[in-house]
Amino acid sequence: MAQMFENLLREHVKRLVFRPDQPFESAVKKDGSILLNANENPFGSPAGLDYHRYSEKDMVSFLTQVAQVKRVHAQQICLANGTEMLLSRIISAFCEPAEDNILVCTPTSAIYERVAMLQNVQVKKVPLDSAFQPDIEAIAQQVDYFTKAIILCSPNNPTGNAAHFHNIEVLLNNFDGILVVDEAYINFSRQRSLVGSLEEYPNLIVLQTLSIAWGLAGLRIAMAIAQRDLAAILNQLGTVHTSISQPAIAIASQAIEQLELINSRIKDIVALRNYFANRLADLPLIECVYPSDANFLLVKCRVQAATVIGFLKAAGILVGIVPDLPYCIRITVGTLQENELLLEQLQRFEVH
């Protein structure tokens, strides 16, 4: 294990035994074995298939499949039930409760603060600059000895824009803790993924998900990608019984095989996003439509957002609330028909 991680890890985590070269060895079940080691039901599942067995063997195969798509080694990936679980592992690995802190740049996803608060870890908040970019100087002023992780969302939710690579590179080269970059929306972005930079930066963790671009939100499959030693730490903080369920693995495996279809749908969403943005910008209600690298748009209205949200809700249309930006709403790019219905309602809104 790299010396850097020995210095950053909490003492109780250091006492765990890490085997990054064989992270799933004990979980693989060989064909023909009599399986009397996991307290499973020997009579099978009423749902059929192999659902009475734990899913470790399927997880190994699925992990290899994901690694091929992401063009990394399987041992660089930690899979979990949603981004929240991965964040929980990261914080519990490096942050002492009631002592250490993490830093986030606002406005951003609320889940970072929520996960940290559940572990009694302080959250430092540094506002993004006027272009919704990380304010490097302000971050440097806020970082202290107890700041163990910086979490950035790029492309950012709710602003929609990607952080400039130069800003991320400055943080990677000057921050002694862990930099976590949440790339949940990277498939819709013009900016390349930081997965390609992992070999250069041992303190980088990239979070991605199958929920959005892959259309698998109901399965709750997320991944952390890092250098092998760091990925091994995150894998060791879970157990075989907290891995992804067998039905979820089976469905996701089928979806990953349809890469051409997924890429086609991503292109369609980007085209709809650009068309939708232009149409929104022409409405009297709308003051600004911010550039987006995601599958949603941040839109600034000429009246309080709460009024617009209520108006749309009455028409059966739900849009996102942005607490830090009281005049802004976040609109997911829907189908062409859904977008047109929203535009029609916003056109009816009377601006006084």
Buried (B, 14 or more C-beta within 10 A) or exposed (E): BEEBBEEBBBEEBBEEEBEBEEBBEEBEBEEEEEEEEEEBEEEEEEEEEBBBBBBBBBBBEBBEBBBEEBEBEBBBBBBBBBBBBBBBBBBBBBBBBEEBBBBBBBBBBBBBBEBBEEBEBBBBBBEBBEEBBBBBEBBEEBBEEBBBBBBBBBBBBBBBBBBBEEBBBBBBEEBEBBBBBBBBBBBBBEBEBBBEBBEEBBBBBBBBBBBBBBBBEEBBBBBBBBBBBBBBBBBBBBEEEEBBBBBBBBBBBEBBEEEEEBEEBBEEBBEBBEEBBEBBEEBEBBBEBBBBBBBBBBBBBBBEBEEBBEBBEEBEBEBBBBEBBEBBBBBBBBEEEBBEBBBEBBEEBEEE
